[in-house]
Amino acid sequence: MPDDEPRLVGSDRVLAVLAELARHPDGIGLDEMARRVASPKPTVHRALASLRRAGFAAKHTHGRYVLGDEFLRMAFAHHEARPDHVRALPILTALCQRYGETVHYATLDGPAVVYRAKLDPPVGAVRLTSVVGGRNPAHCTAVGKVLLADALRTEQDVREWAGDHPLARPTERSIGTVEELHAALVRVRERGYGLDDQENEPGVNCLAVPVYLNSPTAPSGAISISGLAYRTPLHKLIDDLPAIRAIVAGQEPPATVPSRS
């Protein structure tokens, strides 16, 4: 602890010990902990004893302390309970900054997708019809195709999902039959991404990928990048797919962004 910082007292010291434990997944000894929080060993020992009684710290057989299982359980439970759209915002921000286009996070609700979050770039944004809380036909959107591809594995699944109602066709490019939709979903599963080639709004295309915020195997939703077809054509987004996937996975993407041409 820097010399110019005030000495820790009471609960502040306990919190400082807890924060220091989080920096040492392999454990930390009492002597080293006392040095790092600049407190006497008896005082640090009492703080650790309090944390152990609460289940927030544990002591290994070699005398090293780690975060306790109860603390980890609470942290993971809190993380899982956080609204996904809040957890998706850092991803949306990174994609919006990289491509200068509108980005969405959406979930599936029956025949429609629901937009849980939307982020526009500070300049040059195109006003799209999507709004947070708004809906669009799932089969006409890139996010919808990604989520339908996970949920509807066979043509019979698609047929039962569609029911007796004809598929809506917002534009002349929209999918209009169960057979077409099934074929499109097969392609999504093979590629790992979905496309909207001016199928929901004329002149606007999108690329979407699944996002796994709550489970490593079941997508919680899908994230898309939307832009004017002449300005950000689909082939440019497809060419940059490794970077998009890296950002969605919380990794550092390549620095180069495909030019808009």
Rosetta silent file (secondary structure, phi, psi, omega in degrees, C-alpha in Angstrom):
SEQUENCE: MPDDEPRLVGSDRVLAVLAELARHPDGIGLDEMARRVASPKPTVHRALASLRRAGFAAKHTHGRYVLGDEFLRMAFAHHEARPDHVRALPILTALCQRYGETVHYATLDGPAVVYRAKLDPPVGAVRLTSVVGGRNPAHCTAVGKVLLADALRTEQDVREWAGDHPLARPTERSIGTVEELHAALVRVRERGYGLDDQENEPGVNCLAVPVYLNSPTAPSGAISISGLAYRTPLHKLIDDLPAIRAIVAGQEPPATVPSRS
SCORE:     score description
SCORE:     0.000 S_00000001
   1 L     0.000  131.006  179.100    0.000    0.000    0.000 S_00000001
   2 L   -57.859  148.270 -177.777    1.440    3.457   -0.921 S_00000001
   3 L   -63.192  -27.255 -175.820    2.646    5.551    2.022 S_00000001
   4 L   -83.394   -2.564  178.378    0.287    8.422    1.182 S_00000001
   5 L   -85.915  145.872  179.198   -2.844    6.239    1.564 S_00000001
   6 L   -65.651  150.953  178.274   -4.687    6.292    4.908 S_00000001
   7 L   -65.606  143.580  179.941   -4.257    3.308    7.206 S_00000001
   8 L   -78.070  140.181  177.812   -6.980    0.719    6.909 S_00000001
   9 L  -134.264  148.873  171.913   -9.317    0.328    9.844 S_00000001
  10 H    51.795 -128.073 -175.310  -12.145   -2.045   10.677 S_00000001
  11 H   -64.203  -28.119  177.910  -14.268   -3.206    7.771 S_00000001
  12 H   -60.569  -38.047 -179.351  -12.012   -1.413    5.271 S_00000001
  13 H   -68.487  -40.734  178.530   -9.185   -3.758    6.226 S_00000001
  14 H   -60.957  -42.697  179.324  -11.391   -6.825    5.823 S_00000001
  15 H   -66.269  -36.975  178.266  -12.414   -5.634    2.362 S_00000001
  16 H   -64.754  -39.795  177.227   -8.794   -4.948    1.445 S_00000001
  17 H   -64.588  -42.437  178.745   -7.855   -8.497    2.464 S_00000001
  18 H   -61.558  -45.124  179.247  -10.760   -9.879    0.431 S_00000001
  19 H   -62.861  -37.617  179.488   -9.716   -7.870   -2.634 S_00000001
  20 H   -68.245  -36.566  176.461   -6.112   -9.071   -2.234 S_00000001
  21 H   -58.059  -38.444 -177.596   -7.278  -12.689   -2.057 S_00000001
  22 H   -64.829  -20.150 -179.436   -8.952  -12.242   -5.441 S_00000001
  23 L   -86.244   -2.023 -174.492   -5.553  -11.393   -6.954 S_00000001
  24 L  -132.447   77.794 -179.401   -4.052  -14.729   -5.901 S_00000001
  25 L   -61.562  -22.883  178.120   -5.954  -17.725   -7.314 S_00000001
  26 L   -90.447    0.554  177.767   -3.090  -19.987   -6.188 S_00000001
  27 L   100.830  161.122  179.792   -3.282  -18.651   -2.643 S_00000001
  28 E  -145.337  139.840 -179.732   -1.306  -16.216   -0.516 S_00000001
  29 L   -80.999  164.667 -178.062    0.437  -16.665    2.826 S_00000001
  30 H   -62.293  -43.882 -178.801   -0.220  -14.626    5.953 S_00000001
  31 H   -60.243  -46.762 -178.621    3.173  -12.864    5.880 S_00000001
  32 H   -66.164  -39.905  178.404    2.768  -11.781    2.249 S_00000001
  33 H   -60.990  -43.456  179.926   -0.830  -10.669    2.836 S_00000001
  34 H   -60.665  -40.190  178.164    0.242   -8.528    5.792 S_00000001
  35 H   -65.397  -42.346 -174.163    2.885   -6.844    3.626 S_00000001
  36 H   -70.603  -32.666  178.486    0.496   -6.208    0.774 S_00000001
  37 H   -99.660    4.486  175.340   -2.221   -4.599    2.888 S_00000001
  38 L    54.154   50.729  179.684    0.341   -2.883    5.149 S_00000001
  39 L  -137.323  155.376  178.392   -1.173   -4.199    8.377 S_00000001
  40 L   -62.260  148.959 -178.894    0.135   -6.204   11.340 S_00000001
  41 H   -58.643  -43.445  179.215   -0.084   -9.970   11.023 S_00000001
  42 H   -59.159  -37.164 -179.743   -2.417  -10.415   14.036 S_00000001
  43 H   -68.214  -43.833  178.552   -4.817   -7.888   12.526 S_00000001
  44 H   -65.122  -38.189  178.821   -4.738   -9.550    9.102 S_00000001
  45 H   -61.584  -40.459  177.517   -5.197  -12.934   10.740 S_00000001
  46 H   -65.160  -39.309  178.322   -8.357  -11.678   12.456 S_00000001
  47 H   -63.400  -42.379  178.754   -9.656  -10.315    9.151 S_00000001
  48 H   -66.088  -36.224  178.082   -9.010  -13.662    7.481 S_00000001
  49 H   -63.502  -40.637  177.502  -10.744  -15.458   10.348 S_00000001
  50 H   -62.732  -43.210 -179.963  -13.836  -13.285    9.823 S_00000001
  51 H   -66.535  -36.615  179.244  -13.813  -14.037    6.105 S_00000001
  52 H   -67.396  -38.675  178.913  -13.407  -17.766    6.749 S_00000001
  53 H   -62.858  -33.156  179.525  -16.378  -17.801    9.138 S_00000001
  54 H   -83.474   -7.460 -176.961  -18.496  -16.228    6.391 S_00000001
  55 L    83.370   10.436 -177.618  -17.213  -18.697    3.782 S_00000001
  56 L   -89.981  -10.832  176.445  -15.518  -15.897    1.858 S_00000001
  57 E  -141.010  155.379  177.556  -12.005  -17.253    2.461 S_00000001
  58 E  -140.370  155.952 -178.673  -10.501  -20.696    2.884 S_00000001
  59 E  -117.410  125.801  177.288   -7.137  -21.973    4.089 S_00000001
  60 L   -76.626  165.929  179.954   -5.186  -24.644    2.266 S_00000001
  61 L   -63.350  -23.352  179.959   -3.208  -27.311    4.074 S_00000001
  62 L   -88.798   11.705  175.349    0.005  -25.456    3.167 S_00000001
  63 L    82.202   12.505  179.128   -1.134  -22.387    5.065 S_00000001
  64 L  -101.156  146.414 -176.503   -2.112  -20.333    2.037 S_00000001
  65 E  -103.803  143.935  177.190   -5.429  -18.501    1.809 S_00000001
  66 E  -137.393  168.922  173.721   -7.780  -18.375   -1.177 S_00000001
  67 E   -62.369  141.001 -178.370  -11.256  -17.071   -1.889 S_00000001
  68 L   -81.751  160.294 -178.065  -13.884  -19.268   -0.282 S_00000001
  69 H   -62.959  -35.924 -179.179  -16.507  -21.300   -2.094 S_00000001
  70 H   -64.670  -39.326  177.645  -19.368  -19.278   -0.628 S_00000001
  71 H   -64.460  -43.197  179.837  -17.930  -16.058   -2.049 S_00000001
  72 H   -64.874  -40.090  178.501  -17.489  -17.692   -5.447 S_00000001
  73 H   -60.294  -45.575  179.892  -21.027  -19.079   -5.337 S_00000001
  74 H   -64.247  -41.702 -178.797  -22.452  -15.622   -4.621 S_00000001
  75 H   -64.500  -44.427 -179.868  -20.307  -13.998   -7.303 S_00000001
  76 H   -67.575  -39.150  179.198  -21.298  -16.519   -9.959 S_00000001
  77 H   -63.274  -40.439  178.147  -24.961  -16.366   -8.943 S_00000001
  78 H   -65.341  -42.670 -179.900  -24.901  -12.586   -9.219 S_00000001
  79 H   -61.211  -43.353 -178.706  -23.180  -12.768  -12.591 S_00000001
  80 H   -68.454  -29.521 -176.846  -25.748  -15.224  -13.908 S_00000001
  81 H   -83.698  -12.548  179.914  -28.648  -13.133  -12.597 S_00000001
  82 L   -64.980  140.537  178.352  -27.496   -9.915  -14.253 S_00000001
  83 L   -56.954  133.103 -176.434  -29.665   -8.922  -17.215 S_00000001
  84 H   -60.506  -33.346 -176.608  -28.023  -10.225  -20.373 S_00000001
  85 H   -64.366  -29.677  176.294  -28.453   -6.933  -22.213 S_00000001
  86 H   -69.436  -41.736 -179.982  -26.234   -5.241  -19.599 S_00000001
  87 H   -71.133  -22.487  179.069  -23.604   -7.929  -20.006 S_00000001
  88 H   -81.515  -17.664 -173.571  -23.830   -7.628  -23.805 S_00000001
  89 H   -58.679  -42.223  177.266  -23.147   -3.877  -23.814 S_00000001
  90 H   -59.582  -35.787  177.320  -19.316   -4.127  -23.767 S_00000001
  91 H   -66.373  -46.260 -179.973  -19.525   -6.401  -26.821 S_00000001
  92 H   -61.131  -41.029 -179.271  -21.887   -4.019  -28.601 S_00000001
  93 H   -61.853  -44.871 -179.493  -19.648   -1.067  -27.781 S_00000001
  94 H   -64.245  -41.815  179.632  -16.562   -2.773  -29.218 S_00000001
  95 H   -68.350  -40.651  179.667  -18.379   -3.783  -32.415 S_00000001
  96 H   -62.658  -41.359  179.516  -19.941   -0.346  -32.836 S_00000001
  97 H   -68.013  -36.353 -176.913  -16.550    1.312  -32.486 S_00000001
  98 H   -71.488  -41.557 -171.849  -14.894   -1.077  -34.923 S_00000001
  99 H  -106.670  -13.183 -179.264  -17.445   -0.855  -37.728 S_00000001
 100 L    63.546   31.545 -179.307  -19.185    2.473  -37.146 S_00000001
 101 L  -128.873  167.161  178.098  -22.560    0.786  -37.637 S_00000001
 102 E   -70.878  138.506  179.362  -25.633    0.015  -35.537 S_00000001
 103 E  -126.954  150.566 -177.579  -25.396   -3.144  -33.435 S_00000001
 104 E  -131.676  152.850  163.896  -28.112   -5.163  -31.680 S_00000001
 105 E  -121.339  125.681 -174.616  -28.507   -7.809  -29.029 S_00000001
 106 E  -136.452  154.640  175.836  -31.718   -9.803  -29.497 S_00000001
 107 E  -123.610  165.756 -177.420  -33.475  -12.858  -28.095 S_00000001
 108 E   -96.622  135.551  175.895  -36.075  -15.183  -29.566 S_00000001
 109 E  -139.146   91.381 -178.373  -39.729  -15.057  -28.498 S_00000001
 110 L    64.079 -122.820 -177.460  -41.876  -17.424  -30.538 S_00000001
 111 L   -83.817   -0.943 -173.311  -42.108  -16.190  -34.128 S_00000001
 112 E  -126.845  161.061  167.286  -40.269  -12.937  -33.422 S_00000001
 113 E  -100.539  146.717  177.263  -36.995  -11.570  -32.170 S_00000001
 114 E  -115.079  126.465 -179.323  -37.037   -9.023  -29.366 S_00000001
 115 E   -82.260  114.422 -177.833  -34.314   -6.383  -29.347 S_00000001
 116 E   -90.650  -24.696  178.798  -32.891   -6.229  -25.844 S_00000001
 117 E  -154.185  147.483  179.401  -30.166   -3.691  -26.595 S_00000001
 118 E  -146.131  137.965 -179.677  -29.234   -1.409  -29.464 S_00000001
 119 E  -135.010  125.619  176.819  -26.248    0.866  -29.926 S_00000001
 120 L  -102.164  148.345  175.595  -25.777    3.478  -32.641 S_00000001
 121 L   -68.806  155.633 -177.983  -22.419    5.033  -33.561 S_00000001
 122 L   -63.389  -28.868  178.641  -21.962    8.689  -32.519 S_00000001
 123 L  -135.875  152.031  174.003  -21.828    9.814  -36.159 S_00000001
 124 L    75.893   14.123 -178.450  -23.057    8.415  -39.457 S_00000001
 125 L   -71.367  145.939  175.188  -25.771    6.244  -37.951 S_00000001
 126 L   -99.064  131.674 -179.335  -28.596    5.039  -40.167 S_00000001
 127 L   -76.560  107.592  178.363  -32.038    5.268  -38.603 S_00000001
 128 L   -95.090  163.120 -178.845  -33.322    1.702  -38.553 S_00000001
 129 L   -75.910  -15.709 -177.901  -36.845    0.624  -37.609 S_00000001
 130 L   -68.101  141.956  174.613  -35.550   -1.488  -34.715 S_00000001
 131 L  -138.480  154.688  177.374  -36.047   -0.190  -31.172 S_00000001
 132 L   -62.438  127.450 -175.366  -35.223   -1.680  -27.788 S_00000001
 133 L    91.555  -12.162 -179.853  -38.202   -3.832  -26.846 S_00000001
 134 L   -79.928  168.361 -176.622  -39.367   -3.923  -30.447 S_00000001
 135 E  -128.525  154.026  170.747  -39.963   -7.024  -32.520 S_00000001
 136 E  -143.399  154.413  177.214  -39.331   -8.267  -36.032 S_00000001
 137 E   -57.464  127.856 -174.193  -40.165  -11.574  -37.741 S_00000001
 138 H   -60.898  -38.192 -173.819  -37.394  -13.971  -36.747 S_00000001
 139 H   -72.644  -10.135 -178.986  -37.045  -15.596  -40.177 S_00000001
 140 H  -100.249   -4.159 -174.724  -36.317  -12.223  -41.823 S_00000001
 141 L  -117.376  153.836  178.122  -33.478  -11.152  -39.525 S_00000001
 142 H   -66.041  -42.965  178.731  -29.912  -12.323  -39.089 S_00000001
 143 H   -62.865  -40.449 -179.616  -30.300  -12.584  -35.306 S_00000001
 144 H   -64.083  -42.317  179.528  -33.516  -14.545  -35.744 S_00000001
 145 H   -63.408  -39.118  178.144  -31.975  -17.041  -38.140 S_00000001
 146 H   -60.216  -44.728 -176.927  -29.091  -17.667  -35.733 S_00000001
 147 H   -75.930  -35.985  176.222  -31.479  -18.419  -32.885 S_00000001
 148 H   -66.479  -36.066 -179.738  -33.931  -20.412  -35.007 S_00000001
 149 H   -61.679  -32.004  178.001  -31.042  -22.500  -36.333 S_00000001
 150 H   -77.631  -33.182 -173.978  -30.292  -23.588  -32.775 S_00000001
 151 H   -89.352  -31.697 -173.733  -33.929  -24.260  -31.903 S_00000001
 152 L  -114.512  102.422 -171.326  -35.285  -25.811  -35.132 S_00000001
 153 L   -93.804  -21.246 -177.369  -33.158  -28.731  -36.259 S_00000001
 154 L  -126.630  165.866  177.643  -35.396  -30.428  -38.813 S_00000001
 155 H   -63.896  -33.193  177.885  -37.793  -29.363  -41.521 S_00000001
 156 H   -65.975  -37.931  175.196  -40.625  -30.734  -39.392 S_00000001
 157 H   -58.472  -44.282 -179.435  -39.481  -28.479  -36.521 S_00000001
 158 H   -64.455  -41.918 -178.364  -39.663  -25.510  -38.881 S_00000001
 159 H   -64.044  -42.626  178.635  -43.086  -26.556  -40.136 S_00000001
 160 H   -67.507  -36.372  177.802  -44.474  -26.867  -36.611 S_00000001
 161 H   -64.299  -43.930 -178.355  -42.936  -23.514  -35.652 S_00000001
 162 H   -70.163  -32.845 -179.623  -44.511  -21.783  -38.657 S_00000001
 163 L    66.680 -148.888 -177.249  -47.903  -23.404  -38.063 S_00000001
 164 L   -89.707   -1.486 -175.823  -50.738  -22.589  -40.448 S_00000001
 165 L   -90.153  137.547  176.334  -49.727  -18.972  -40.927 S_00000001
 166 L   -67.072  148.769  178.420  -47.815  -17.885  -44.049 S_00000001
 167 L   -71.012  130.479  179.154  -44.355  -16.447  -43.420 S_00000001
 168 L   -64.073  146.094  178.926  -44.366  -12.661  -43.484 S_00000001
 169 L  -128.807   85.693 -179.727  -42.394  -11.050  -46.321 S_00000001
 170 L   -61.473  -29.233  177.301  -41.424   -7.472  -45.407 S_00000001
 171 L  -134.568  168.973 -179.681  -39.356   -7.189  -48.611 S_00000001
 172 L   -67.931  -13.925  179.246  -39.195   -9.047  -51.918 S_00000001
 173 L   -90.711   -6.992 -174.805  -35.995  -10.737  -50.661 S_00000001
 174 L   -66.803  147.349  173.892  -37.642  -12.235  -47.571 S_00000001
 175 L   -65.092  135.344 -175.006  -37.903  -15.989  -47.092 S_00000001
 176 L  -120.756   -8.277 -177.079  -41.456  -17.065  -47.900 S_00000001
 177 L  -132.641  159.299  177.414  -41.701  -20.834  -47.438 S_00000001
 178 H   -61.110  -40.788 -178.900  -40.882  -23.451  -44.813 S_00000001
 179 H   -62.315  -43.302  178.416  -38.574  -25.216  -47.268 S_00000001
 180 H   -63.853  -41.191 -178.552  -36.578  -22.035  -47.895 S_00000001
 181 H   -67.052  -43.101  178.616  -36.319  -21.317  -44.188 S_00000001
 182 H   -59.102  -44.511  179.175  -35.160  -24.839  -43.362 S_00000001
 183 H   -62.380  -39.623  179.174  -32.446  -24.607  -46.028 S_00000001
 184 H   -64.735  -39.953 -178.971  -31.372  -21.216  -44.680 S_00000001
 185 H   -69.588  -33.951  174.808  -31.121  -22.570  -41.121 S_00000001
 186 H   -60.883  -43.638  178.971  -29.000  -25.496  -42.307 S_00000001
 187 H   -62.990  -39.653  178.579  -26.585  -22.961  -43.852 S_00000001
 188 H   -60.756  -44.779  179.971  -26.488  -20.983  -40.591 S_00000001
 189 H   -64.612  -37.298  179.748  -25.520  -24.099  -38.637 S_00000001
 190 H   -68.637  -38.666 -174.501  -22.822  -24.967  -41.168 S_00000001
 191 H   -88.480  -32.220 -175.840  -21.362  -21.448  -41.197 S_00000001
 192 L    86.476   11.702  176.434  -21.920  -20.421  -37.583 S_00000001
 193 L  -150.614  161.470  178.479  -23.437  -17.065  -38.520 S_00000001
 194 E  -118.437  153.387 -179.475  -26.634  -15.645  -39.984 S_00000001
 195 E  -126.061  147.555  169.861  -27.245  -13.093  -42.719 S_00000001
 196 E  -126.027  102.662 -177.500  -30.030  -10.670  -43.546 S_00000001
 197 E   -97.313   75.459 -179.819  -29.542   -9.555  -47.145 S_00000001
 198 L    59.356   36.976 -177.952  -32.126   -6.733  -47.249 S_00000001
 199 L   -93.359  -20.513 -179.871  -34.794   -9.186  -46.066 S_00000001
 200 L  -108.173  -34.962  176.130  -36.213   -7.095  -43.237 S_00000001
 201 L  -138.603  132.153  177.645  -35.590   -3.562  -44.516 S_00000001
 202 L   -59.938  134.722  176.647  -34.766   -2.556  -48.097 S_00000001
 203 L    83.111   -3.613 -178.034  -31.174   -1.370  -48.429 S_00000001
 204 E  -118.138  129.160  174.670  -30.123   -2.693  -45.004 S_00000001
 205 E  -123.102  161.099 -176.168  -28.130   -5.865  -44.425 S_00000001
 206 E  -142.671  152.006  167.596  -26.924   -7.579  -41.241 S_00000001
 207 E  -125.055  135.619 -177.629  -24.562  -10.264  -40.047 S_00000001
 208 E  -132.588  149.325  174.950  -25.249  -11.987  -36.708 S_00000001
 209 E  -132.383  154.580  177.958  -23.491  -14.506  -34.495 S_00000001
 210 E   -72.112  155.055  175.743  -24.689  -16.316  -31.371 S_00000001
 211 E  -129.840  136.914 -174.307  -23.608  -15.103  -27.940 S_00000001
 212 L  -113.382   85.015 -176.772  -23.275  -17.372  -24.917 S_00000001
 213 L   -90.309  -23.664 -175.262  -23.817  -15.236  -21.821 S_00000001
 214 L  -118.766  -15.177 -176.391  -25.426  -17.856  -19.577 S_00000001
 215 L  -152.072  145.273  177.778  -24.268  -21.199  -20.942 S_00000001
 216 L   -76.181   -9.790 -176.013  -21.292  -22.484  -22.977 S_00000001
 217 L  -120.725  -26.693 -178.940  -23.604  -24.524  -25.213 S_00000001
 218 L  -110.148  120.967 -178.808  -26.985  -22.737  -25.467 S_00000001
 219 L   -65.309  135.948  175.310  -27.006  -19.211  -26.917 S_00000001
 220 L   -80.371  -21.468 -179.143  -28.649  -16.612  -24.694 S_00000001
 221 E   179.826 -164.080  178.595  -29.236  -14.469  -27.764 S_00000001
 222 E  -137.862  151.764  179.614  -27.547  -13.169  -30.891 S_00000001
 223 E  -119.309  134.879 -177.434  -25.590  -10.039  -31.724 S_00000001
 224 E  -128.079  155.229  170.525  -25.752   -8.351  -35.117 S_00000001
 225 E  -113.987  123.975 -176.147  -24.043   -5.592  -37.060 S_00000001
 226 E  -120.245  139.893  178.564  -26.440   -3.713  -39.351 S_00000001
 227 E  -161.562  169.357  176.478  -25.626   -1.205  -42.043 S_00000001
 228 E   -64.241  136.092 -175.212  -26.539    0.151  -45.443 S_00000001
 229 L   -60.101  -35.194 -177.943  -25.828   -2.450  -48.106 S_00000001
 230 L   -76.610  -23.439 -174.625  -23.881   -0.011  -50.297 S_00000001
 231 L   -94.576  -41.373  178.224  -21.752    1.226  -47.374 S_00000001
 232 L  -130.017   78.593 -178.255  -21.041   -1.980  -45.447 S_00000001
 233 L   -65.132  156.394 -175.794  -21.727   -4.890  -47.819 S_00000001
 234 H   -59.077  -35.186 -175.831  -22.082   -8.341  -46.360 S_00000001
 235 H   -65.165  -27.679  177.070  -18.868   -9.642  -47.891 S_00000001
 236 H   -69.155  -40.330  178.242  -16.877   -7.101  -45.865 S_00000001
 237 H   -69.285  -39.488  178.720  -18.427   -8.324  -42.616 S_00000001
 238 H   -63.975  -40.254  178.229  -17.932  -11.963  -43.617 S_00000001
 239 H   -61.414  -29.665 -177.737  -14.264  -11.248  -44.399 S_00000001
 240 L   -99.005   17.088 -176.298  -13.884   -9.823  -40.877 S_00000001
 241 H   -56.986  -39.587  178.213  -15.739  -12.682  -39.190 S_00000001
 242 H   -58.000  -36.977  178.772  -12.715  -13.841  -37.113 S_00000001
 243 H   -70.146  -40.323  178.515  -12.565  -10.385  -35.510 S_00000001
 244 H   -60.849  -45.749  179.994  -16.312  -10.344  -34.858 S_00000001
 245 H   -64.819  -36.887  179.012  -16.127  -13.735  -33.172 S_00000001
 246 H   -63.694  -44.265 -179.683  -13.122  -12.642  -31.119 S_00000001
 247 H   -63.045  -44.907 -179.377  -14.947   -9.561  -29.838 S_00000001
 248 H   -63.401  -31.623  179.218  -18.059  -11.569  -28.953 S_00000001
 249 L   -84.477    0.811  179.341  -15.855  -14.053  -27.084 S_00000001
 250 L    79.831   22.168 -179.326  -14.207  -11.228  -25.140 S_00000001
 251 L  -106.627  168.378  179.753  -10.876  -11.554  -26.936 S_00000001
 252 L   -81.229  122.712 -179.115   -8.664   -9.002  -28.661 S_00000001
 253 L   -84.533  165.466  172.062   -9.484   -8.785  -32.403 S_00000001
 254 L   -59.031  152.742 -175.276   -7.039   -8.055  -35.223 S_00000001
 255 L   -74.898  -29.395 -174.378   -6.405   -4.349  -35.685 S_00000001
 256 L   -77.247  134.561  175.714   -7.295   -4.194  -39.378 S_00000001
 257 L  -114.099  131.394  178.059  -10.879   -3.458  -40.383 S_00000001
 258 L   -56.108  139.916 -179.375  -12.012   -4.189  -43.964 S_00000001
 259 L   -71.488  156.321  178.295  -12.568   -0.989  -45.925 S_00000001
 260 L   -86.012   89.357  178.386  -16.069    0.093  -46.933 S_00000001
 261 L  -157.528    0.000    0.000  -15.998   -0.553  -50.654 S_00000001
